[in-house]
Amino acid sequence: MGTAADLPINGTLVIPAAELGWRFSRASGPGGQGVNTTDSRVELVYDLAASQVLPEPLRLRALARLQGRLVAGVLVVVAAEHRSQWLNRQAAQKRLAELLRQAIAPPPPMRRRTKPTKGSQERRLAAKNRRGAIKAQRRGTGSAAED
């Protein structure tokens, strides 16, 4: 993943280590007695609102798209699935990079509105008529119920 400190996002964008913060704590899960002594849970903290790396339009797009995950403009990614802190650090970096990649991606092109084709309209109406005929057969004429 580039240098050990910097975090590459795409071909041109790299977040320097100075903008990343790390917190470590004890994780639950497998590890036997070592789980009580090792700080293997990793929290990667990135202040997206104060970032100097992202250009302004990309930063605003990322802030809008990640709004539900941000606390005061700060994005926190947690990794605790591995027993080693190093593997959890790498997992957190990959997660942050993928989150930012998706957040700064350009929006998809607008959908072009089209009309239903003549054939699809005819098929839909034919299916409705068939379904109505089935239901009409169930009803019968009504005179059998009166007798």
Secondary structure, 3 states (H helix, E strand, C coil): CCCCCCEECCCCCEECHHHEEEEEECCCCCCHHHHHCCCCEEEEEEECCCCCCCCHHHHHHHHHHCHHHEECCEEEEEECCCCCHHHHHHHHHHHHHHHHHHHHCCCCCCCCCCCCCHHHHHHHHHHHHHHHHHHHHHHCCCHHHHC
